[in-house]
């Protein structure tokens, strides 16, 4: 083989090798570039997911706090209604009158999406509002003309059942409040500090000082 041919072959091999190395470098550059983009996309997705989870967690805490306030108010109202003087007066009244309360707007806002509630509180919260709705419906029946047509004994029995339901509602509310507080405490929030807004307890109400005794005419079921 002549020296010229060898030189040509070496030059061609060098050219081919240089081309291969260039191709490999291009491939590596593309791979590293796309790998970096994929990593950035993954980090962006993880950051977005974390932000979404944090926002949902904050919404859950907000809802828990709002439900706590709503149920605490309901417990206060129910406590007044089942106080012994009020019960006695209601049962002695042949023509009872009461105003239903359907202002549970916090629970109404999540009623179609109960999955937002933590599993730790959902049972007690739903039970409370179930009883609250039942007592509200029974209170509305007090205004029904058919109720007025019932014998006095039947009306008193109905009122007695309503008072018993209100007591059950109160107890369910206390259980729900305990569950909500326990959940909130795990997130560093002490809901018990907000009990300053509770309605007055039965022994603090002026109902016994009225000339005609306690009245259920201003009764408002939570």
C-alpha positions in Angstrom: 0.0 0.0 0.0 1.5 3.3 -1.0 2.2 6.0 1.5 -0.3 8.3 -0.3 -3.1 5.8 0.1 -2.3 5.2 3.8 -2.4 8.9 4.4 -5.8 9.2 2.6 -7.2 6.4 4.6 -6.0 7.9 7.9 -7.4 11.2 6.9 -10.8 9.7 6.0 -10.8 7.7 9.3 -10.1 10.9 11.2 -12.9 12.7 9.4 -15.3 9.9 10.2 -14.2 9.7 13.8 -14.6 13.5 14.2 -18.1 13.2 12.6 -19.0 10.4 15.0 -17.7 12.4 18.0 -19.6 15.4 16.8 -22.8 13.4 16.5 -22.3 11.9 20.0 -21.7 15.3 21.4 -24.8 16.6 19.8 -26.8 13.7 21.1 -25.4 14.2 24.6 -26.2 17.9 24.5 -29.8 17.2 23.4 -30.2 14.6 26.1 -28.8 16.8 28.8 -30.9 19.7 27.6 -34.2 17.7 27.5 -33.3 16.0 30.8 -33.0 19.4 32.4 -36.3 20.5 30.9 -38.0 17.3 32.2 -36.6 17.9 35.6 -37.8 21.5 35.6 -41.3 20.3 34.5 -41.3 17.7 37.2 -40.3 20.3 39.8 -42.9 22.7 38.5 -45.6 19.9 38.8 -44.5 19.0 42.3 -44.6 22.7 43.3 -48.0 23.2 41.8 -49.3 20.0 43.6 -47.8 21.1 46.9 -49.4 24.6 46.5 -52.8 23.0 45.7 -52.5 20.6 48.7 -51.6 23.6 50.9 -54.6 25.6 49.6 -56.9 22.7 50.2 -55.6 22.1 53.7 -56.2 25.8 54.5 -59.7 25.6 53.1 -60.4 22.6 55.3 -59.1 24.5 58.4 -61.3 27.5 57.4 -64.4 25.3 57.1 -63.6 23.5 60.3 -63.4 26.9 62.1 -66.6 28.1 60.5 -68.5 24.9 61.4 -67.2 25.2 64.9 -68.7 28.7 65.2 -72.0 27.7 63.7 -72.4 24.6 65.9 -71.3 26.4 69.1 -74.1 29.0 68.4 -76.5 26.1 67.9 -75.5 24.5 71.2 -76.0 27.8 73.0 -79.5 28.2 71.6 -80.4 24.5 72.3 -79.2 24.9 75.9 -81.6 27.7 76.5 -84.5 25.8 74.9 -84.0 22.7 77.0 -83.5 24.5 80.3 -86.1 23.3 82.9 -88.1 26.5 83.2 -88.5 26.8 79.4 -89.5 23.1 79.0 -92.0 23.5 81.8 -93.6 26.6 80.2 -93.6 25.0 76.7 -95.4 21.9 78.0 -97.9 23.9 79.9 -98.7 26.1 76.9 -101.7 24.8 75.0 -100.9 26.9 72.0 -97.1 26.8 71.5 -95.4 29.0 69.0 -91.8 28.9 67.9 -89.6 30.3 65.1 -87.6 27.8 63.0 -84.0 28.6 62.3 -82.6 27.6 58.9 -79.5 29.8 59.1 -76.9 27.0 59.0 -75.3 28.6 55.9 -71.8 27.2 56.5 -72.9 23.6 56.4 -75.2 24.4 53.5 -72.2 25.6 51.5 -70.5 22.2 51.7 -73.5 19.9 51.8 -73.0 18.8 48.2 -69.3 18.2 48.7 -68.9 16.5 52.1 -65.6 15.0 51.0 -64.0 18.4 52.0 -64.6 17.4 55.6 -61.8 15.5 57.4 -62.7 11.9 58.1 -62.1 12.5 61.8 -65.1 14.9 62.0 -67.5 14.1 59.3 -69.7 11.6 61.3 -70.3 13.9 64.3 -70.8 17.0 62.1 -73.3 15.3 59.8 -75.2 13.8 62.8 -75.6 17.2 64.4 -76.9 18.9 61.3 -79.2 15.9 60.6 -80.8 16.4 64.1 -80.8 20.2 63.6 -82.8 19.8 60.3 -85.3 17.4 62.0 -85.9 19.9 64.9 -86.3 22.7 62.4 -89.0 20.7 60.5 -90.8 19.9 63.7 -90.7 23.5 64.7 -92.3 24.5 61.4 -95.1 22.0 62.1 -96.0 24.1 65.1 -97.4 26.6 62.7 -99.2 24.1 60.6 -103.0 24.5 60.8 -103.4 20.7 61.2 -101.3 20.9 64.4 -103.7 23.5 65.8 -106.5 21.1 65.2 -105.0 18.3 67.3 -106.2 17.7 70.9 -104.2 19.4 73.6 -102.7 16.1 74.8 -101.4 15.4 71.3 -99.9 18.9 70.9 -98.2 18.6 74.3 -96.7 15.2 73.3 -95.4 16.7 70.1 -93.8 19.5 72.0 -92.3 17.0 74.4 -90.8 15.0 71.5 -89.5 18.3 70.0 -87.8 19.2 73.3 -86.2 15.7 73.4 -85.0 16.0 69.9 -83.5 19.4 70.8 -81.6 17.8 73.7 -80.3 15.2 71.4 -79.2 17.9 69.0 -77.4 19.7 71.8 -75.5 16.5 72.8 -74.6 15.8 69.2 -73.4 19.3 68.8 -71.1 18.9 71.8 -69.6 15.8 70.3 -69.1 17.6 66.9 -67.4 20.5 68.6 -65.1 18.1 70.4 -64.2 16.4 67.1 -63.6 19.8 65.4 -61.4 21.0 68.2 -59.3 17.9 68.2 -58.8 18.2 64.5 -57.9 21.8 64.7 -55.5 21.3 67.6 -53.5 19.0 65.4 -53.0 22.0 63.1 -51.9 24.3 65.9 -55.3 26.0 66.2 -57.2 26.2 69.6 -60.8 26.7 68.7 -61.8 26.7 72.4 -60.4 30.2 72.6 -63.3 31.5 70.5 -66.0 30.4 73.0 -66.3 33.9 74.3 -69.1 34.4 71.9 -71.3 31.7 73.4 -74.9 32.7 74.3 -75.6 33.0 78.0 -76.2 29.8 79.9 -79.7 29.0 81.1 -79.0 30.2 84.7 -77.9 33.6 83.3 -81.0 34.3 81.2 -83.6 36.7 82.4 -86.5 34.4 81.3 -87.6 33.6 84.8 -87.9 37.3 85.6 -90.6 37.9 83.1 -94.0 38.5 84.7 -95.6 35.7 82.7 -92.7 33.3 83.1 -90.5 31.8 80.5 -91.8 31.9 77.0 -91.2 29.7 74.0 -92.5 32.4 71.7 -88.9 33.5 70.9 -87.6 30.0 70.6 -85.1 29.6 67.7 -83.9 26.2 67.0 -80.3 25.9 65.6 
